[in-house]
Amino acid sequence: MSSAEPHARSRQRGSWHRRATRPVQIWMIALVIMGVVHRWVPASTWVIVHLFTLGLITNSILVWGQHFTETLLHRRPPDSARAIQVRRIMVLNGGIVVLVAGMIAAFPAAVIAGAAIVGGAVTWYIVDLVRQIRAAAPTRFKPIVKYYAVAAAFLPAGAIAGAFMGIGVPEEWAIRLHAFHLAVNVLGFVGITVLTTLVTFWATVLRAPMAKGQDEAATQSLVLLSVSVVAVALASLTGAWLITAAALVVYLGAVLWHLYYLARMARSTPPREFASMSIGCGLIWLPLAVGWAAWLVADGRVADLGAVTVPLLAGAAAQILFGAMSFLMPTVMRGGPAAVRAGMIEMNRLAMFRLVLVNAGLIVFLLPGGTSWTRVVGSSLAFLGFVLFLPVMIRAVRAQLAVIRETAALRAAGKKPARVSADTPRPEIAPGARRNIAGAVAAALVVVLATGTALAVDPSSPLRRANNDVVVAPTGNTTTVEVAAVGMRFVPDAVTVPAGDRLKIVFTNDDDTNVHDLYLTNGTDSGRVEPGDTVTIDAGVIGRSLEGGARSPGTGPWA
């Protein structure tokens, strides 16, 4: 074997990863654009959630699941298989485009077709994984790799449920399918894939040895996770909510069991880089969100399960994904130790600032008693924290390419790159304590100032509510207004009522597929209104400015 052959294989592997991960970068940009223009896009909340879950997460799972399968099985497919793998990624993304377009255009046939294509692409991935696992020789981690296929098997079922919800079903079945969809897609497909990967990957990002007995315990916890997801899904479909809650508690216990070993490693080797810190933050949000979901179901509030979407997806899944990408992208791009180090250093740029911005923003968004202004501030801050990954990633790629080109130029000139030894001075990959403290303080100040400003100017905030709570004499008149839920917006989005008048709202759900509701900050609530139905709401005598919104996920604020 010539010395050039390993380099050629390395370049081919890197080329495959670049082609396969390109859709992730495109969907990342699309998600940023959607975050800016969502007010003018029908079904914008659904689109944002699925750009992330399908565009970013599902693409990443198919690419990196293949990468870790090869690594842990010590078996690399022939180069001819790479074209097929890239083609599968293209089929998946074609299905995502059709599905999202169908939902925006309210075209049920496209929704069904898109869901079928997505489910088919993932099924293709499962078949390929099973074939690779069967062909591989026994290894230490082969029992764990099987759970990539187990986790992926949940998504086609979730795609079917999503298609039914997309074309519209009665309210009772919408609630059941939503719980089923959450179980198989988020807890099953995403959750089990993430925990399977972290069995070995967590030690890699910490640059520490695995905890003793971790792989055996992980295999047992993954069995429990898989069984509990099936139980949650089946119980949700049948409406057996106590069984659903119990199965969620079992899932939570399996997660905590799994995380116990990861925490042992983190205690001996604390996270110091953005990758490990971001993943660590995500692993804190995961059990909190699952516990919240179990409590909602046990309390009979299954219709409110949409509330756990933000902590599950933004708090857990997104932070774990961006943390993993921060480590994997420089590693897979390769180019030698110096190049990888250059990329890693840039990936740690503004590490603590980004982390505090994301997590503090999510806390502001989720705080009980928050208003639409504080929720907008919280979501915007978290969104900004995630968006900063893009310029950081671009800087990392440029820095790594610069080193690669410099090394290539030296070789072309017949010179050898300087040898790196243990005594060679090199910049630290992880940011120092001072930089972390400065970044955390700066982000905290941004969060406090933005939230304080929102509370100061929001008419319905506790800071201003006392000034607005003036006693008005009832006029004896009644003002009646008509409000409709159209797509994901209320029309009109503001009404004026003479002080002292009683306000009655004739609320119509003009959405063809989704259930909507309307509530006011004085406690008035329409309840869930089926597509096409109309209800009349008595908001009482109006003596101050009120804010309105939707408790069910999807509909935007109304005031």
N, C-alpha and C positions, 0 to 999 in steps of 0.2 A: 504494500500500500504506500503510495507516495505521500509526502508531507502535505501536499496541496489538497489531498482528498478530504481530510477532516475539515479544513477551512471551507471547502466547497459545500460539504454537508451542513456546516454551520450557517453559511449564507442562505442555502435553500430553506433551512428551517426558519431562519429569520424572515425570509421573503414570504413564506407561507403565513406566518403570524401577522406580518404587516398587511397582507391582502385580506386575511380573515378578520382582523380587528378594524379595518377601515370603516365598515358599517357602524361600529360602535362610536367612532369619532363623528360620523355624519349624524347619527341619531342624537349625540350629545349636543351638537350645534343646533339641530332641529328643536331639541328640548329647550334650549336657551331662547330661541326665537319664539317658541310657543309661550314661554313664560312672559314675554313682553307683549305679545299680541292676543293673548287668550281671551280678552274681553270681546273680541270681534269674531271669535271662532265658535260655532255651535258645538255643544257637548265638550267644551274645553277641558273641564276637570277630568272627564273620562280620557280624553286624548292625552293630557299630560301624564296621567297615571300609566297609560299603556305605552306611551313613548319611552317611559322609563323602564317598565317591567318587561316589555317585549323588545323594544329597541336596544336598550342598554343591557339589562340583566340577562335576558334569554340569549342574545348574541354572545355575551361574555361567557355564559355557562357552556354553550356549545364549543367555543374556542378553547377556553381554559380547562374545561372538563376533559377535552381531548388531550391537551397538553399534560395534565396531571396523570391521566390514565397511562400515557406513554412513559412518563417518568417513573411512576410507581410500579408499573409492570416490567420495566426495563426492556420494553419492546417497541421499536419504532416502525410504523408502517412503511411500505415502500413508497418512493417518491411519487409513483403513479396514483397513489391514494390521495395525495394532497389536492389534486384537481377536483376529485369527487367531493372532498370535504369543503372546499371553497364553493363548489356548485351548490352544496346543501345549504351553506350560509346564504347564498343568493336566493334560493327558493324560499327560505325562511323570511328574508327581508321583503321579497315580493309579496308574500302573504300578509306581512305587517302593513305594507302600503295599502293593499286592497282593503284590509280590515279597517284601518283608520279612515281611509277615504269613504268607505261605506257608512261608517258611524257619523262622520261629519255631514255627509249628504243625506243621512237618514234613508239609506238604500239597503233594505234587509238582505237582499240576495248577495250583495257584496260583503256584508258582515259575515254571512254564513260561509261564503267562499273563502274569505280571508282567514277565518277561524279554522276551516278545514285544511288550508295550505299550511298554516302555522303548526297545527297538530300533526300533519303528515310529515313535515320537515323534522320535527322532534322525534317522531316515531322512527324515521329513517336513522336518526342519530342513535336511538336506543338499540336498534338492530345492529348497527356498526359497533357500538360499545360491547354488546354481548359477544359478538364474533371475536373481537380483540381479547376479551377476558378469557374466553374458552381456549383460544390459541396460545395464551401465555403460559409459561411455566410457573409452577407454584412459587410465590414470593411472600415475604412477610406481610405486605400490604394488599395482597390480592383480595382477601375478604372485605376490605374496606372499599376498594375500587368498585366493587359490585353495587355499592349504594349510589354511584353516579347514575347507573341505569335505573335503579329503583326510584330515585328522585325524579328522573326525567319521565318515568312512566305516569306520573301524576298529571303532567301538563296537558296531554291530549284530552283527558277527562275534563280538566278545567276549561279547555278551549270550547268543548261542547256546551258546558254550562254558560260560558260567556256569550256564545252565539245565541242561546235562548234568551238571555237577559237583554242582549242587544236588539232583538226584534220585538221584545215586549212580552211579558207574562203577567198573570194576575198577581196582586200584591203578596199574598201568602207564599206563592211560589217564588216571587222575586226575593223575599227574605231568605227562604231556604236555599235558593241557588247562590245567593250572595255569600252565605256562610260556607256553602260547599266550595264555591270558587276560591274563597279566602283560604280554606283548609288545604285544598290540593295544590293550588298555584303558589301561595306564599309559604305556608308551613311545610308543604311537601316538596315541591319542585325547588324553590329557592332555599328554604330553611335546611333541608337535608343535604342539598348540594354544598352549601356553605360549611356546615358542620363536618361533612365528609372531607372537604378540602383542608380545613383547619387542623385536622388530626396531625398532618405533617407540616403544613405551610406555616402554622403559627410559630413552630420552633425555628423555621427558616427565617422569618421576618425578625424574630427576636435574636437571631444568631446564637441560639442556645440549644442544648440537647433536649430531646423529648423527655417528658416525665416518665418515670418507671411505671410500667403497666398501663400506659395511656392507650396504646393501640388495642389491647384486649378490652378495656373498659369502653373504648369508643365503639367497637364492633357491637357490644351489647346494647349500648345506648342508642345506636342507629337502628337496631331491631325494634326497640321500644318506640322510637320516634316514628318509624314507618307504620307500625301497627296502630299507634294512636291517631295518626293522620287518617288512616282508613276508617277508624271508629268515628272520628269527628265528621268526616265526609258523609258516611252512611247515616249517622244519627241526625245530621242537618237535613238531609233529603227527606227523612221520615218525620221530621219535626219533633224528635225525641230530645228536647233541649237539655234535660238533666244529664242524659248520657253524653251529649255534646260537651257540656261543662266539665263532666268528670274526665272525659278523654283529653280535653285541653289541659287539665291539671296534670294528667299523666305525661303529656307532651312537655309541659313546663318542667316537671321533675326530671325527665330525660335530658332536657337542655341543660339544667343546672348540674346534673351528673357529668355531662360532657364538658361543661365549662369549668368544673372543679379542677380538672387536670391542666387546662389552659391557664387557669389562675395560678396554679402551683409554679408553672414555668415563668409567668410574669412576675411572681414574687421574688424568684431567685435572679431573674434577668429582666428588670423593668423595661417597658417600652421607651425608646428614646428617639425613634425616627417617626416621620409622619405615617408611614405604612402601618407600623405596629400600634401607634396611638389611635389612628382612625379606626382600625379594626377593633381595638379594645373598646372604644366608645360605642361602636355598633353592637358589640357583645353585651354591653350594659343595657342598651335599649331593647334587645331581643327578649329577654325574660320579662322585662317590665311590660312590654306590649302583649305578650302571650298571657301573662297574669291578668292584665286589664281585660282582654277578650274573654277569659274564663269567668271573670267577675260579672261582666255584662250579661253573658248568657245565663249564668246561675241566677242573676237578679231579674231575669225575664225581659231584658232589654236587647233582644237579638237585633231589632231594627236599628239599634245604635252602633252596630259592629263597625260601621264605616269610620267611626272615631279612631279606631286603632290603625287605620291605613297609614296615617302620617308617621307614628312612631315605628311601625313595622318596616315601611318602605324607606322613608327619609332617615329615620333615626338608626335603624339597624342595617337594612340591605344596602342603602346608598353609601354609608360610611365604610362598610366592609368592602364594597366593590371598589370605591376610589382608593382605599388603602391598599387593596391587593394590586390594583393597576399601577399604583405608585412604585411598588416593588417589582412587579413582573415586567413592565415595559422596558426599563433599562436592562434588566437581566436577559430578556429574550433578544433585545436589539444587539447585544454582545459588542464586539469590537475590542475585547481585551479588558483587563482589570482597570486600566486607567480610564478608558471610555465609560465603562459601567459606573465607576466611581463618580465621574463628572455628571452623568445622568442622575445618579442617586442624590448627589448634593443639591441639584436644582429641584428635584422632586420634593425635597425637604424645605424649600423656600416658603416662608410665611406659615410654617406648619402649625404652630400654636394659635396664631391669629385666625387661620381658617377653621380650626377645630372649635375654638370658643365661639366664633361667629355662628357656626352651624348648630352647635348644641344649645347655646343660650337662645338663639333664635327659635329653635324648636320648643324650648321650655316656655318662652313668651307666647308662642302660638297656642300651646296646649293648656296654659294656666286657666283654671276655672274662673269664671266671672269676667273673662276677657271680652272685649268688644271687637267689632269688625276691624277697627283701626289697629288695635294691638295685634290682631291676627294677621293683618296685612303686613305690619312691621316685622313680626316674628318670621313669617314665611319669606319675606323679602330678604331678611338678614341671612337666614339659612340658605336660601337660593344663591345669594351672593357668595357665601362660603363655598358652596359647591361649584359655582361658575368659575371661581378663581383657579380651579384645577386646570382649566383650559390653557391660560397663559403660562402657568407653571409647567404643564406638560410640553408646550411648545418650546419653552426655554430648555427643558431637559433634553429634548430631541436634538435641538441645535447644538447644545454643549457636547453631547455624546458624538454627534456627527463630526464636529470640529476636531475632536481627538482622533476619531477614526481616519479622517482625511489627512491629518498631520502625520499619523503613523504610516499611512499608505504612501505619502509623499517622501518620507524618509527612506522607506524600502525601495521606492522607485529610483531614488538617487543613490542607491547602493549603501545606505547607512542603516545601522541597526538602532532601534529605539533604545533609550537608556534602560538598563535593567533596574527593576524595582526590588529592593531587599527590605528586610525588617527595619533597617536603620534609615531608609529613605524617608525624608519628611514628606508627608502627604496631608492634604486638608481633611478634616473630620467630615464624615458623611452626615452624622447626626448634628442638628443645631445645638449650640451650647445652652446652658441654663439661663444666661442673661438674655439671649435672643428669645427663648421661650417665655420668660417672664414678661419681657417687653411686648411680645406679640399678644399674650393673654390679657395684659392690662389695656393695650390699645383696643382690642376687640371688645372687652368688657365696657370700656368707655363708649364705644360706638353703640352697643346694645342699650346701655342706660340712657344715653342722650336720645336715641331714636324712640325708645319706648316712652320716655318721659315727655317728649314732644307730642307723641300720639295721645297720651292721656291728657295733656294740657289743652289740646285743640279739639278733642272729640267731645261733642255735646252730650253723649250718653255715658261718658267715663265717670267713675266715682268722684274724681276731682272737681267736676263741673256740675254733677247731678244735683248737688245741694243748692247751687245757685239757681238751677232751673226748676226746682220743686216749689214753685210759688203756688199759693192757693188761689184758684180762680173760681169765680162763681159760675155755675152751670148756666148756659144760655137757654137751655131747653130745646135747642135746635139739634138736628142730626145731620151730619155730613156723610154721604154715602159715596164711596169711590170704588171703581172697578180696577182690579189688579190681576194680571195674568202671568203665569210662568210660561215663558216662551223660550224653548231651548234650555239654556242654563242661566237665563236672566229674568228679572221681574220687569214687567212693563205696565205702567210707568215705574221708574226707579225712585221717584220722590213725589210726595203729595203735600199740599198745604191745607191745613185745617184751622179755622178760626178758634182761638183759645176759648175754652168753655164748651165747645160743641162736642157732642157724642160722635165718635167715629165708627162707622160700619164699613167693613171691607168685603166686597163681593169678589172672592178669590177663585179664579178658574185655572185649572191645569191644562194648558194648550199644548203640552208635550205629548207626542203620540206614543211614547214608549216608557217614560220614567215617571215614577211617583214623586210628587213634590210636596213641600209644606211651607208655611210662612209663620214666623213668630216675631213678636215685638218685645222690646226690652222691659215693658211693663208686665210681662208674663202672658200676654195674649198669644194663643197658639191655635193654628188651624187644624192641627193633626195632619196625618198623611192623606193626601188627596190623589185619587187615581186619575190616570190620563182621561181627559174629557170631562171630568166632574167639576162641579162648582159648589163652593160652600160660602156662607156668610159669617163673618167674624165680627163680634162686638168688642171693640177695643176700649170702650168706656169713654169717660170725659177726658179730653186732651188738655193738659195744663202745661206741657213742656215738650221740647223736641224729643222724639223717640227714634230709635234705630230698629230696623227689621232685618231679618235674614232667614236662612234656611237651616234647619237642624239636620235634615237628610243631606248626604254628600251630593255635591253637584251644583245646586243652584247658588247663584252669587248673592251678595248683600243687597238689601233693599232698604231704603230709609224714607 
